[in-house]
Amino acid sequence: MAINGRGIRDTGRVLKISPNNVIKELKKEEDIESVNYPLLEQLDIETLDVDLYQVEEAEMDEMWSFVGSKKQQRWLWHAIDRVTGRVLAYVLAPHKDQTLVKLVNL
């Protein structure tokens, strides 16, 4: 991603998911939910640990790949904490202004 300046393998490493999962997400339709609702339904809220911390500066960037042909572009937009390098939010969506707005809102 932005820190590594690389592709699918680095994206998987930063997001702590396998490269195969990155490819699967890139192949999905353009209207992908940014929240995994089935996973949220399985979680026990009372035993869930959440760390909240103030972020002074975030770096936002996008990267793209294609599926099959360059006409089938998939864009990964992401926000990273500049100090820790943690991924704050990401959106898989078209390369349009409203996608950046969606990322900022997350």
HUDA-V761302 format. One line per field, one symbol per residue. phi: phi as a letter, one per 30 degrees, with the letter a starting at -180 (. if undefined). A space follows every 50 residues. Layout:
BEGIN
phi: ???
END
This chain:
BEGIN
phi: .dddibcdddeddddhbdeddddeddddddccddbddedddddcedcdcb ccbdcdbbccabbbbbcibddcdbcccbbbdddcidddabbcaddbdddd dddddd
END
